[in-house]
Amino acid sequence: MQVFYTPRYYADIGNGHIFPIRKFELVRDRLLADGSLHRKELFEPQPATVEQIRLVHTEDYVSRLCSGTLTAKELRRLGLPWSESLVRRSFYATGGTIAAAYAALVEGCASNLAGGTHHSFADRGEGFCVFNDVAVAIRVLRKEGLIRRVAIIDCDVHQGNGTATIFAGDEETFTFSIHGANNYPLFKARSSLDIELPDGTKDDEYLDCLISHFPAVFAADPEIVFFLAGADPYAGDKLGRLALTIDGLRRRDVCVLRECFEREVPVVTVMSGGYGKDINDTIEIHCNTIRMVKEVFELQSAARSLAGRLA
């Protein structure tokens, strides 16, 4: 298994910001400390190139972001203060998703301990999302002729409005978003399939709804899946409004990953959102995603191989 992380995922956004910028490092540390991840499985990505970013984002936006000349209105919409470290972090986080996508095509699965920045549009950032890393990774793979058909399973509690808009009209990209009906963004874009959930939705209702829509997600036989495993549907999330438990979110991950495994579709996991009242809950939810990737793909692959040898 290949998991991508770099200390450059950190950016100085000031003390007390609601976005938990240290969570990337803390997830890495916990996975290593409890033995869920071994250092040989951890890889440092290269930053995305400007040319790769511009496969999705406009030259004007990229240029003004890099030079620090975004307007005050644009920065308010982004929700993050500009800094050189923010720009650097955005290139590296996107590079991590690109690297994970390459790895997944070879090994069947891979993860980025960042990414899932689905509120970023071609010409602007929104909602703490600077670049749309998943969209960039898809365009990079397509440019190189590695894939055509893609499915995005977006389980962040907020609708992936940037992703939906970027791929509007693209019949070879299926965008699926299961999110809170009454949550950000106020005005939703149109994904290939949007499932809006009422406030207070609990584990069983959520999982039944998710699983019931897998046939539609996989109907076009995608060659790769990008799974946005957001931690923010959690009941203890400050920005969530749903009521899933930590175990419910772990079961969500198993459902998505097992579906990909059984269908033999490579899958890339990215972290997406998470704003727990207790950051340790957010960290545990994100760690569980990596643990479930290993459980589903490594253990079930080994079991399948053993069964084949015994047959």
ZAGU-829727 format. One record per residue (C-alpha): x, y, z. Coordinates in Angstrom, 2 decimals. Example, Ala and Ser with C-alpha at 12.3 -4.5 7.8 and 13.67 -1.06 7.14 Angstrom:
! residues 2
+---------+---------+---------+
!      px !      py !      pz !
+---------+---------+---------+
!   12.30 !   -4.50 !    7.80 !
!   13.67 !   -1.06 !    7.14 !
+---------+---------+---------+
***
This chain:
! residues 311
+---------+---------+---------+
!      px !      py !      pz !
+---------+---------+---------+
!    0.00 !    0.00 !    0.00 !
!    1.15 !    3.52 !   -0.77 !
!    0.05 !    6.42 !    1.41 !
!    1.17 !    9.94 !    0.49 !
!    2.08 !   12.61 !    3.03 !
!    4.51 !   15.49 !    3.43 !
!    5.04 !   18.04 !    6.21 !
!    4.39 !   20.60 !    3.47 !
!    0.68 !   19.85 !    3.85 !
!    0.89 !   22.33 !    6.72 !
!    0.29 !   26.04 !    6.11 !
!    0.26 !   28.99 !    8.47 !
!   -3.40 !   30.03 !    8.66 !
!   -3.23 !   31.59 !   12.11 !
!   -4.17 !   30.36 !   15.55 !
!   -7.78 !   29.49 !   16.25 !
!   -8.89 !   28.98 !   12.64 !
!  -11.77 !   26.53 !   12.38 !
!   -9.92 !   24.55 !    9.72 !
!   -7.76 !   22.00 !   11.64 !
!   -4.60 !   22.39 !    9.57 !
!   -2.61 !   20.08 !   11.87 !
!   -4.88 !   17.11 !   11.25 !
!   -2.77 !   15.82 !    8.35 !
!    0.30 !   15.50 !   10.56 !
!   -1.71 !   14.08 !   13.45 !
!   -3.28 !   11.38 !   11.29 !
!    0.16 !   10.36 !   10.04 !
!    1.52 !   10.27 !   13.59 !
!   -1.33 !    8.14 !   14.97 !
!   -1.19 !    5.63 !   12.13 !
!    2.54 !    5.16 !   12.64 !
!    2.29 !    5.06 !   16.44 !
!   -0.34 !    2.31 !   16.56 !
!    1.23 !    0.25 !   13.79 !
!   -1.62 !    0.74 !   11.32 !
!    0.91 !    2.18 !    8.89 !
!    4.57 !    1.33 !    8.43 !
!    7.15 !    3.88 !    7.33 !
!    7.90 !    1.88 !    4.19 !
!    4.26 !    2.48 !    3.15 !
!    4.56 !    6.26 !    3.52 !
!    5.69 !    8.26 !    0.49 !
!    6.37 !   11.97 !    0.00 !
!    4.74 !   13.36 !   -3.13 !
!    6.13 !   15.90 !   -5.53 !
!    4.12 !   19.11 !   -5.90 !
!    1.77 !   19.34 !   -8.84 !
!    3.19 !   21.42 !  -11.66 !
!    1.60 !   24.63 !  -12.87 !
!    0.88 !   22.87 !  -16.17 !
!   -1.00 !   20.11 !  -14.34 !
!   -3.00 !   22.61 !  -12.27 !
!   -3.95 !   24.50 !  -15.42 !
!   -5.60 !   21.39 !  -16.85 !
!   -8.46 !   22.42 !  -14.53 !
!   -7.86 !   25.95 !  -13.27 !
!   -7.67 !   29.16 !  -15.26 !
!   -4.36 !   30.87 !  -15.90 !
!   -5.65 !   34.07 !  -14.29 !
!   -6.64 !   32.37 !  -11.04 !
!   -3.43 !   30.36 !  -10.73 !
!   -1.27 !   33.37 !  -11.52 !
!   -2.96 !   35.69 !   -9.01 !
!   -3.01 !   32.99 !   -6.33 !
!    0.73 !   32.43 !   -6.71 !
!    1.52 !   36.14 !   -6.70 !
!   -0.71 !   36.90 !   -3.72 !
!   -2.99 !   39.27 !   -5.63 !
!   -6.38 !   37.67 !   -5.01 !
!   -8.96 !   40.25 !   -4.00 !
!  -10.30 !   40.58 !   -0.47 !
!  -13.64 !   39.21 !   -1.70 !
!  -11.93 !   36.16 !   -3.20 !
!  -10.07 !   35.50 !    0.04 !
!  -13.28 !   35.78 !    2.07 !
!  -14.90 !   33.24 !   -0.23 !
!  -11.86 !   30.97 !    0.10 !
!  -11.97 !   31.28 !    3.88 !
!   -8.19 !   31.08 !    4.31 !
!   -5.57 !   33.83 !    4.60 !
!   -3.09 !   34.00 !    1.77 !
!    0.52 !   33.02 !    2.45 !
!    3.38 !   31.46 !    0.55 !
!    2.94 !   28.35 !    2.69 !
!   -0.73 !   28.11 !    1.65 !
!    0.26 !   28.21 !   -2.02 !
!    2.99 !   25.61 !   -1.46 !
!    0.60 !   23.38 !    0.51 !
!   -1.98 !   23.52 !   -2.27 !
!    0.50 !   22.37 !   -4.92 !
!    1.76 !   19.54 !   -2.70 !
!   -1.71 !   18.34 !   -1.65 !
!   -2.73 !   18.17 !   -5.30 !
!    0.50 !   16.36 !   -6.10 !
!   -0.34 !   13.83 !   -3.40 !
!   -3.65 !   12.98 !   -5.06 !
!   -2.00 !   12.68 !   -8.47 !
!    0.63 !   10.35 !   -7.01 !
!   -2.02 !    8.27 !   -5.25 !
!   -3.95 !    7.96 !   -8.50 !
!   -0.89 !    6.59 !  -10.33 !
!   -0.29 !    4.15 !   -7.47 !
!   -3.89 !    2.97 !   -7.37 !
!   -3.86 !    2.09 !  -11.06 !
!   -0.91 !   -0.21 !  -10.39 !
!   -1.76 !   -1.62 !   -6.96 !
!   -5.55 !   -1.33 !   -6.77 !
!   -5.67 !    1.25 !   -3.99 !
!   -3.74 !    4.20 !   -2.60 !
!   -4.40 !    7.11 !   -0.25 !
!   -3.51 !   10.75 !    0.15 !
!   -3.44 !   12.13 !    3.69 !
!   -4.87 !   15.38 !    2.36 !
!   -7.02 !   16.34 !   -0.62 !
!  -10.70 !   16.19 !   -1.33 !
!  -10.89 !   19.94 !   -1.89 !
!  -14.17 !   19.78 !   -3.77 !
!  -15.38 !   23.38 !   -3.36 !
!  -12.69 !   24.73 !   -5.68 !
!  -13.92 !   25.87 !   -9.09 !
!  -11.89 !   26.37 !  -12.26 !
!  -11.60 !   30.12 !  -11.66 !
!  -11.69 !   30.42 !   -7.87 !
!  -11.34 !   28.80 !   -4.50 !
!  -14.13 !   28.43 !   -1.97 !
!  -14.79 !   26.81 !    1.39 !
!  -11.13 !   26.21 !    2.39 !
!  -10.44 !   24.64 !   -1.04 !
!   -7.72 !   26.23 !   -3.17 !
!   -7.26 !   23.70 !   -6.00 !
!   -9.59 !   20.86 !   -6.92 !
!   -7.07 !   18.05 !   -6.47 !
!   -9.33 !   15.22 !   -7.63 !
!  -10.27 !   17.07 !  -10.82 !
!   -6.60 !   17.80 !  -11.56 !
!   -5.64 !   14.15 !  -10.99 !
!   -8.39 !   12.98 !  -13.36 !
!   -7.31 !   15.39 !  -16.09 !
!   -3.65 !   14.35 !  -15.66 !
!   -4.51 !   10.65 !  -16.01 !
!   -6.67 !   11.33 !  -19.03 !
!   -4.05 !   13.47 !  -20.73 !
!   -1.63 !   10.57 !  -20.40 !
!   -4.18 !    8.14 !  -21.82 !
!   -4.32 !    6.05 !  -18.63 !
!   -8.07 !    6.24 !  -17.99 !
!  -11.31 !    7.49 !  -19.49 !
!  -14.23 !    6.59 !  -17.24 !
!  -14.19 !    7.85 !  -13.64 !
!  -16.53 !    7.81 !  -10.65 !
!  -16.23 !   10.23 !   -7.74 !
!  -17.87 !    9.10 !   -4.50 !
!  -18.07 !   12.22 !   -2.38 !
!  -19.05 !   11.45 !    1.22 !
!  -18.09 !   14.81 !    2.69 !
!  -21.09 !   16.31 !    4.49 !
!  -20.96 !   19.36 !    2.20 !
!  -21.93 !   19.06 !   -1.46 !
!  -19.02 !   18.95 !   -3.91 !
!  -20.18 !   22.00 !   -5.84 !
!  -16.83 !   22.78 !   -7.44 !
!  -16.33 !   19.23 !   -8.67 !
!  -19.90 !   19.03 !  -10.00 !
!  -19.42 !   22.26 !  -11.94 !
!  -16.02 !   21.33 !  -13.37 !
!  -17.35 !   18.03 !  -14.73 !
!  -20.80 !   19.25 !  -15.79 !
!  -21.58 !   17.72 !  -19.17 !
!  -18.69 !   15.24 !  -18.95 !
!  -20.37 !   11.93 !  -19.61 !
!  -17.28 !    9.93 !  -18.65 !
!  -17.10 !   11.36 !  -15.12 !
!  -19.84 !   10.30 !  -12.72 !
!  -20.02 !   12.70 !   -9.78 !
!  -21.90 !   11.32 !   -6.78 !
!  -22.39 !   13.47 !   -3.68 !
!  -24.21 !   12.35 !   -0.52 !
!  -24.47 !   15.35 !    1.79 !
!  -26.54 !   17.38 !    4.22 !
!  -29.49 !   19.09 !    2.58 !
!  -29.33 !   22.12 !    4.88 !
!  -25.58 !   22.60 !    4.91 !
!  -23.00 !   24.56 !    2.93 !
!  -23.08 !   25.50 !    0.11 !
!  -26.37 !   27.36 !    0.21 !
!  -26.80 !   27.05 !   -3.54 !
!  -25.93 !   23.53 !   -4.67 !
!  -24.52 !   22.65 !   -8.07 !
!  -25.84 !   19.63 !   -9.95 !
!  -23.80 !   16.44 !   -9.70 !
!  -24.52 !   13.37 !  -11.80 !
!  -26.32 !   12.14 !   -8.66 !
!  -26.99 !   14.17 !   -5.53 !
!  -28.43 !   12.63 !   -2.36 !
!  -29.54 !   15.22 !    0.20 !
!  -29.98 !   14.06 !    3.78 !
!  -31.95 !   15.73 !    6.56 !
!  -30.28 !   17.03 !    9.71 !
!  -29.77 !   14.33 !   12.31 !
!  -29.43 !   11.42 !    9.85 !
!  -28.00 !    8.41 !   11.73 !
!  -25.78 !    5.48 !   10.77 !
!  -28.24 !    2.92 !    9.45 !
!  -30.30 !    5.37 !    7.41 !
!  -27.13 !    6.85 !    5.91 !
!  -25.58 !    3.49 !    5.04 !
!  -28.78 !    2.08 !    3.54 !
!  -29.08 !    5.16 !    1.35 !
!  -25.43 !    5.04 !    0.28 !
!  -25.46 !    1.35 !   -0.62 !
!  -28.74 !    1.63 !   -2.53 !
!  -27.11 !    4.04 !   -4.99 !
!  -23.99 !    1.99 !   -5.76 !
!  -25.57 !    0.46 !   -8.90 !
!  -25.98 !    3.92 !  -10.41 !
!  -22.46 !    4.99 !   -9.44 !
!  -20.88 !    1.93 !  -11.06 !
!  -23.26 !    1.60 !  -14.01 !
!  -20.76 !    3.07 !  -16.48 !
!  -17.98 !    0.68 !  -15.38 !
!  -15.48 !    3.27 !  -14.08 !
!  -11.78 !    2.57 !  -14.50 !
!  -10.93 !    4.34 !  -11.25 !
!  -12.85 !    5.70 !   -8.24 !
!  -11.96 !    8.71 !   -6.13 !
!  -13.43 !    8.40 !   -2.63 !
!  -13.77 !   11.59 !   -0.58 !
!  -13.93 !   10.09 !    2.90 !
!  -14.99 !   13.18 !    4.82 !
!  -15.02 !   13.01 !    8.62 !
!  -17.66 !   15.72 !    8.91 !
!  -20.88 !   13.63 !    8.80 !
!  -19.89 !   12.79 !   12.39 !
!  -22.38 !   13.72 !   15.13 !
!  -19.64 !   15.62 !   16.98 !
!  -18.58 !   17.76 !   14.01 !
!  -18.89 !   21.52 !   14.37 !
!  -19.96 !   21.95 !   10.74 !
!  -21.76 !   18.66 !   10.14 !
!  -25.44 !   18.57 !   11.24 !
!  -25.68 !   14.82 !   10.60 !
!  -25.46 !   12.26 !   13.40 !
!  -23.15 !    9.45 !   12.30 !
!  -20.96 !    7.71 !   14.87 !
!  -17.27 !    6.96 !   14.48 !
!  -18.18 !    3.32 !   13.93 !
!  -20.82 !    4.29 !   11.40 !
!  -18.24 !    6.21 !    9.40 !
!  -15.88 !    3.25 !    9.58 !
!  -18.67 !    1.07 !    8.18 !
!  -19.24 !    3.65 !    5.44 !
!  -15.61 !    3.33 !    4.42 !
!  -15.85 !   -0.46 !    4.38 !
!  -18.96 !   -0.31 !    2.18 !
!  -17.33 !    1.93 !   -0.43 !
!  -13.98 !    0.15 !   -0.40 !
!  -15.47 !   -3.34 !   -0.52 !
!  -17.66 !   -2.35 !   -3.46 !
!  -14.56 !   -1.18 !   -5.34 !
!  -12.64 !   -4.31 !   -4.36 !
!  -15.40 !   -6.69 !   -5.43 !
!  -15.79 !   -4.88 !   -8.74 !
!  -11.98 !   -4.78 !   -9.20 !
!  -11.96 !   -0.99 !   -9.63 !
!   -8.88 !    0.89 !   -8.40 !
!   -9.71 !    3.41 !   -5.67 !
!   -8.00 !    6.54 !   -4.36 !
!   -8.97 !    7.83 !   -0.92 !
!   -8.60 !   11.47 !    0.04 !
!   -9.40 !   13.02 !    3.42 !
!  -11.77 !   15.88 !    2.64 !
!  -13.43 !   17.72 !    5.57 !
!  -13.52 !   17.16 !    9.32 !
!  -14.08 !   19.74 !   12.05 !
!  -14.75 !   17.75 !   15.19 !
!  -15.41 !   19.50 !   18.48 !
!  -12.70 !   17.16 !   19.71 !
!   -9.95 !   16.97 !   17.08 !
!   -9.09 !   13.48 !   18.32 !
!  -12.42 !   12.26 !   16.93 !
!  -11.63 !   13.72 !   13.53 !
!   -8.19 !   12.12 !   13.60 !
!   -9.66 !    8.71 !   14.48 !
!  -12.21 !    8.88 !   11.68 !
!   -9.52 !    9.71 !    9.10 !
!   -7.24 !    7.00 !   10.50 !
!  -10.04 !    4.47 !   10.19 !
!  -10.22 !    5.15 !    6.45 !
!   -6.60 !    4.07 !    6.03 !
!   -7.10 !    1.08 !    8.33 !
!  -10.11 !   -0.02 !    6.28 !
!   -8.21 !    0.36 !    3.00 !
!   -5.64 !   -2.05 !    4.36 !
!   -8.25 !   -4.41 !    5.78 !
!  -10.33 !   -4.59 !    2.62 !
!   -7.60 !   -4.64 !    0.00 !
!   -4.71 !   -6.37 !    1.74 !
!   -6.53 !   -8.92 !    3.88 !
!   -9.21 !   -9.79 !    1.36 !
!   -6.64 !   -9.99 !   -1.45 !
!   -4.59 !  -12.39 !    0.68 !
!   -7.67 !  -14.45 !    1.49 !
!   -8.68 !  -14.59 !   -2.17 !
!   -5.16 !  -15.64 !   -3.16 !
!   -5.09 !  -18.37 !   -0.51 !
!   -8.48 !  -19.67 !   -1.61 !
!   -7.20 !  -19.84 !   -5.18 !
!   -4.17 !  -21.89 !   -4.18 !
!   -6.29 !  -24.29 !   -2.16 !
!   -8.86 !  -24.79 !   -4.89 !
+---------+---------+---------+
***
